[in-house]
Amino acid sequence: MARTAPAGHSTCCCRADAMITPGPALPDLEPYRRRVSAVMRKPVNDIADNATLAEIARHMSDSAHGGLLVRDRFDRHVGILTERDVTRALGRDGAAALQLTAADLMTRSIVAIHEGAFLFRAIGRMRRLNLRYLPVTDNAGRFTGMLTARTLLRLRAQDSQMIADELDIAQTADELGHARAALPQLAATLLAEAPDAPAVAAVISGIYADITARAAAIVEAEFDRAGDPAPAPWCMLILGSGGRGESLLKPDQDNAIIHAGSSEDDGWYARIAERINALLDAAGVPFCKGGVMAKNTAWRGAQGQWRGRVTEWIGRHTPEALLNVDIFYDLQPVYGALRLGEALRFEALAAARSSPVFLRLLAEQTAQLQPALNFFGRLKTDDDGRVDLKRGGLLPLVSAARLMALKLGTPATGTAERLRAVGAAGLIGESDITGLTTAHALLLEIILRQQIADLKASREPGSRIDPASLTHLQRDRLKAALRHVALLPDMVQDVLTASAGKDA
């Protein structure tokens, strides 16, 4: 089974109320903004396993690439070769080395990274393992490209930037929690250097996803060592804000498991889910208060069980079913047989898109989510004089974007990406899309700054902000953002109506 990483459980006090301590400014933010796919060399450069060293050297020279994947007679990639292997063989065996083959010289264990990972993860991994070449894979485990040390040289970051790479070798909750505890300071530094809250949220989400994947790897390795392997390939999914890439500094667990076995295999998946959820909680990613975790029966199952579950959600039209949809349709596979998660996503998208009644009910529910503005256009505060920008800002915006994306059948999970897909379909004007994506970024930024301030003051981070803490300009921008959010019910109806006409 394909794994994100190989590989203890101890308690950890790294919780959401960790203090922020001063840290150095980051000299180069590019590794936190760009993903591996943006800079990798593609397509994959490879060579047959029976190629001689002479042929390998000629191939490297002709292609100007010193790192090659090695393929066997079934076109499977079974190793990696670099120019170091060539020079080492020549230095050891002289001219006789020219008759050695790629199979003789290659490294059989291929260290790789996913194409969606941020560059700072790749930089850290290459530095730690002293790699000059790092192959890149997609969700199906196929090799899609190669990163080189030369490409990444200008992006090489200081040690302080390599927070998440510790996860590759983490074995305990304490070690997982170390990366979790470093997030507030990282977020504060990134936001101070470049106020791009969606990019910061994506970095935070990526690290939460890595923590989840590593926890799954640690526990599965425990099971393997105990002689209790998985009965069938399986995949760990993250849901909600983590799946959208929009997590901030008050995390909880929203996760699920899909597997290729049968319902009779549930006992094994129940046991591993229990351990994974407990390990994450000990590492500072608390249990979900709503119970959206793989240890609960409703959030794990075989492929057929998930198909039935989605069909039931779409057909029942109950408030609970609609709530489940909100969380479920943001899913991202993060560990294991990622293809299982991808297949589930596309099947579920097709099912939702083909049910006008279901989409209409979702629209009615979304219309009930009102922005935090009163009748006179002023910020609506609670008894403590605070404004809940999650409930009165992000939630209606995220829900509407998700609904419109479901109608279009777009696989995008990020809110801004979903909105841009609607705009690209010509269903909402460009100025409205710009207004909504700007509103989304502003809401994330204000909430994130509030959470950073909460943590500095040793308070529980939240989404309730004090309007008095904002400047006059910030309050005006916030009210303008919420006015855009208030237009969403009409936009949703326009999308559903226009799409219905096209579908007809």
N, C-alpha and C positions, 0 to 999 in steps of 0.2 A: 504494500500500500504506500502511496506517495505521502511523504511527510514533510512538514515545514521544517522540523528539526528533530534530532534524536532525543532522548532522555526523559521523595524528600519532602518533605513537608514539615515546616515548623511554623510557629506562630510569628506574627509580624505586627508591630505597632504602627506601621506606616499607613495611617488612615487619612480621610479627606481633610482633617483639620491640621495637617502638617504645616509647620511654620515655613514662611519663605525667608530665606537668608540672602543677603546681597551676593551677587555673582558678577563675573566679568561680562562685558558686552561681547556678543558674538561677532567676529570680524567678517564672516562670510555667511550669509543666509541662504545662498543658492542650494546647498545640500538639503535644506529643510523645505524648499519650495518646489524642487523638481523631482521627478520620478525617474526610475531607472530606464523606462521605455523611451524617455526623451533623449538620452545620450548614448544608448547602447549601439554597438555596431551590428548591423543586420544586413542580409540574412546570416544564419549560422554558417561558419566556415568549417568544413569537416573533411576527413580523409578516411579511406578504407583501412581496416585493421591489418590487412596484409601488405600495405604499402611499405617499401623499404625506407631506411633512413635517408638514402639519397633522394628518393622521391619526396619524402617529407620536407627535406631542406629546400628542394626546388619549389615545392608548393608554397612554402612559407615565403620564399623570396618573391615568387610571382604575385602572390596575393598581398604582400606587404603586411602580413599578419602573423605574429609569432605565437599565437595560441590557436590550437585546432581541437575540435572534438573528434573522437574516433568512433566510426560506425562499423558494426559487424555486417555479416552477409545478409542479415534480416533488416538492415537499415536502422538498427537500434543503436543509440549512442551509448557506448560502454566504457568510455574513458576520455581523458584529456591529455594533450601533448603541448609542451611549450618549447621555445627555443632553448631554454635551460636544459631540457631533457636531451636535446640534440647535442649541445656542446659538452654536456657531461659524458654522454656515450662516446663521443669522439675523443675526448681527453682520456677516457679509461681504456678504450679498445682500439684506438687509432683507425686505420683504414678498414679493419675487419668490422667495425661498427656499421659500415655502409650497408651491410646485408641484414642487419637487425630490422624487424618490422615494427609498425606502430603498436601492435599488440604486445611486443616485448618491452617497449619503452614507456608506454602510457601509464598514467596514474588512474587506477580503476575507480577510486572513490571520487565522484564529481561533486564538488561543493558549488552550489548554485544559489541564485536569489530570484525572487519573483519580479516580473517586469513592473508591477504596480508599487513596489517598495520605494520609499524615499531614498535619495542618493546618500544621505548620511548613514543609512544602514549599510549600504554597499561599501562605502569608504571605510567604515569601522570594521566590517568583516574582512576586507582585503588586508587592512593594516594588521589586524590581530593574527590572521593566519599566514601573513607574508605572501599574499597571492598577487601575481601580476595580471592574471586573467580570471574573470568570474563569469561563467555562463549564466544566461538568463532564461527563465521558464515562464510559461503562461499557466492558466488555471488547469489546463489538461495535463500539465507536466511536460509539455513539449518544449524543446529548446528553441528559443526564438531569436537569440542574439548573444552578444558577448560584451562585457565591460572590460576595459583595459586600464592598467595603472596610468598609462600616458594620458588617456582621456580624462581621468579623474584627478590628475595632478593639480590642476588649477582650482579644483574644488575641495582639495584636501583640507580638512578642518582640524582645529585644535582638539586635544583630548577631551575638553569640557563638552564638546558637541557629540561625543560618542555614547550618550546615555543609554540608548536602547540596545546597542550591540551587546551589552552585558547579558541580555536575554538569551543569546545563543548558547551560553554556557551555564545559565541559571539552573539550579537543581532543587532549590527550596523556596518556600514562601518568602523568607527574608530576602533572598536574592531577587525574586520577582518584585517584591515590594520596594526594593531600592530604586528601580526604574520608575515605579509608580510615584514614589515620594519626590522624585526629581522633577516631575511634571510642572508643578506650580511655578518654580523658578524659571524653568525653560520657557513656559508660556509668557511670563512677565518680561523676560529678556527679549524674546521674539517680538512681542507686541510693542515694546519700547523702541526696538530697532526699526521696525517697519509695521505700521498699524494695518495689517491685513488679517483680520480676525478669521475669515474662512480658511486661510492657509494655516494659521495656528491651530484651528480646530481640527484640520486634516492631520496635522502632525500628532496632536494629542490622540486622535482616534486611531491613527496608525500604531501608536505605542500600546494603546489598550488592546488592539487586535493582536499585536505581537505577544502581549502578556497572556491573552487567552490561548493563542496557539501554543505558546511554550508550556503553559499549564497542561494542556491536553497531551503534549509530547512527553512531559515528565511522567504523567500518570500512566499513559499507555506503555511507556518503557518499564514502569513498575510491574504492570500486568504481564508484559512479555517475559521479564526476568522470573516471575513467579510461575511461568509455564501456562499462562492463561491468555493467549492471544485473542484478538478480535475474531469473531466468527465470520465476518464479512467486511469488505471495505466500508469505511464510514467517513463522515465529514462533520466538522464542528462549524456552526454558523453563528455569526453575531447579528443581532437585530437592532431596530430602533436607531437612535442617534449614532451609535457606533457603526452600523451598517451604512448610514448616510455619509459618514466621514465628518460628523458635526458634533462630536463629543466635546464637552468642556471639562471643568474641574470638579464636578460632583457626579462621579460615575456610579453606576450600579450594573449588575449583570443582566443583560438581555441576550440569551443564547439558546441554541437548539442543536439537536443532532439528527442527521438523516443517515441511513445506512442501506446497504444493498442486500441485507439479509431478509429474514421473515419476522413476523410478530413473535415467533417462538424464541427468537434470539434476544428478546427485550431484556432479559435478566442481566446479561453482560453489559448492555448499554446503560441500563439503570445504575449499575454499580460504578461504571467508569464516570458517568455523569455526576453522580453523588460526590466522587472524589475530586473531580475537576472543579465543580462549583465550590466545594469546601476550600480547595487550595486557592482559588481566586479570592474568596472572602478573606482568608488569612493573609493574602498578599495586598490587601487594601482595596479590592474591588468588591464592594459589599453585595450580599444577596439582594435580588430584586424583590421589593416589597409586594409587587403584583404577581410574583411567582413565575415570571417568564424566564425559566431556566430549564436546561436540559434534564435536570434531575426529576422534574415533574413530567408525568406521563404525556400531558398534552403537548409537550415541546420536544418530543423525540419520537422516532419511528422509522419504519422501513419506507421505501419509496412509495409503495402502494398505499400505506397508511397515510402518508402525507398527501397523496392525491385525493384520497377520500376526505381528509380533513379540510383541504382547501375547497372541495366541492360542497362540503357541509357549511362552511363559513359563508360561501357565496349564496347558497340556497336558503339558509335559515333566516337571514335578515334580522337577527337579534342584536341588541346593543353589545353583548359580549362578543359576538362574531365580528361585528364592525370594529371593536376595539382590537381584537386579535389581528385583523387585517392591517390596521394602522402600524403595528409593530412588525408584522411578518413581511410586508412588501418592501421593507428596507434591508432585507437580508443580504449578507455577504459571507461567502465561504472563506474560512481562514486557516483550516488545518485538515489534513487527511486527503481523501479523494475529492478534490475540489469540484470535479466534474459533476458529482452528485448534487451539490448545491446549485451549480449553474443550471443544470437540467430542471431542477425544481423551480427555480426562478422563472425560467421561460415558460414552463407548463402553467404555472400559476398566473403569469401575465396574460397568457392566451385565454385562460378561464375567466379572468376578471373582465377583460376587454369584450368578451362575447356575451356579457350579462348586463343589458341596459338597466334592468330593475335594480340590480345590485349597485351599479354606479350612481343611479338616481338617489338611492337611500344614503349612500356615502355623501353625496352632495348635500342632502338635507341635514345630515349630521354636521358636516363641515360648516354649513351656513350658521349653525348655532354657536360657533366659536367666534366671539366678538373681540375686536381689538380694544386695547385699554384706553379708549377715548370716550368722554361723556357726550351728551347731546350738544354741548357748546364747543366741542372740539378740544377740550382741555384733557390733560392726563387724568385717568380714573385711578384714584388711590384707594387703598384699604384703610382700615381703622388705625393702622400705624403710620399712615401717610406714605406708604410705599406702593410701587407699581410692579405687578408681577408680569415681567416681559416674556416669560415662557408661555404662560397661559393666555396672556393678552397680546401676544405678538408672534412669537415663533410658532406656537402650536397651530393657529389658523393658517399661517403662511405655509408651513411644512405640509399640513394636511391637504390643502388645496393643490399644492404642486404635485403631491403624490397622486391625488385623484386624477388630475389632468394627464399625468404621465401614464396612469393605468389605462385611460381611455385611448391614448395614442399607442399603447403597447411598447413604449420605450423602456429599455432595460436600465436606464440611468437610475441611480439611487440618491445621488446628491441633490439637494433642493435647487441650487442654482443651475445645475445641469438639466434637471427636469424642466425648469422654467425656460431655459434656452431652447430645449427641444420643442416646447409648445410654440415659442416664437418662430423657430425655424420652419414649423409646419404652417405658418401664416395664420394661426388662429387667434393670436393676440398681437397687438401692435408693438413695434420695437421700443417705443417710449415707455409703454407699460411694463414690458419685460425688464428694461433697464431700471425703472423705478422699483420693481419688486426685488430684483437681485441686490440693488443698493440697500433697500430696506432690510433684507435678510442679513447682509454683511454688517449693517449698523447694529441690528439687534444682537447679533453674536458678539460684537465688540463691546457693547455696553454691559451685557451680562458677564462676559469674560473679565472685564475690568472690575466689575462688582465682586466677582468671585475671588480675584486676586487680592482686592482690598479686604474682603472678609477673612481670607487666610492670613494675611499680614496681621490682622487684629485678633487672630485665634478664634474666629467665629466660623460656624458651619457655612460653607459656601452655598449660595442660592441664586435665584433669578429675580428676587424682589429688590428693586433699586429705589434709592431715595432721590426723587427729582431735584431736591435742593443741592445734591452733589454734582449736578450737571450745570454747565454754563448755559447762558441764555441761548447761544447758538446751538449747543447740543440738544437742548429741549426743543427748539424749533425743528431741528433735523429729525428728532425722534417723532414728533407729532406728524411731520410730513410722511415719515415712513409708515406710521400707523394708518394714515389716511389711505395710502396705497393698499395696505392690508384690508381695509374696510371695503375696497372695491372687488375683492376676490370672489364673493358669491356670484356676482354678475358675470365675471370673467369665466368662472367654472361653468355656468349655464351656457354661455356662448360657446365654449369648447365642446360641451356635450351635445349641444344642438347642431353645431356645424359639423362635428364628426358624425353624428347620426345621419345627417343629410348625405355626407360623402359615403358612409357605409351602405346606405340604401341604394 
